[in-house]
Amino acid sequence: MPKTKDPEMAEFEAALLRSIDQAQRGEHAAAHTPAQIAARKRGRPVGSVKEDAKVSTTIRFDADVLAGLKATGPGWQTRANDALRAALKAGRLKAEPTH
């Protein structure tokens, strides 16, 4: 007595056969021709980087301050950035003139 196919397995097999047919016709490989690979520019795609991106820097903290920041968990650098921004905006920190 033949077993009936599981509908999910039948759909998987049909999708696999469609995928093989597409690959044989070159529908997927056409996106990666040598000319297209050479035409792609290096780096991040346009628009994927925020206009006002953050700047990498080195800063020294006292060990207890750093430990306290890190103890707040993942995202501590963003929270420290936000706290410093709020302090600047509130006037608690004053920018000194540069010479």
Buried (B, 14 or more C-beta within 10 A) or exposed (E): EEEEEEEEEEEEEEEEEEEEEEEEEEEEEEEEEEEEEEEEEEEEEEEEEEEEEEEEEEEEEEEEEBEEBEEEEEEBEEEBEEEEEEEEEEEEEEEEEEE
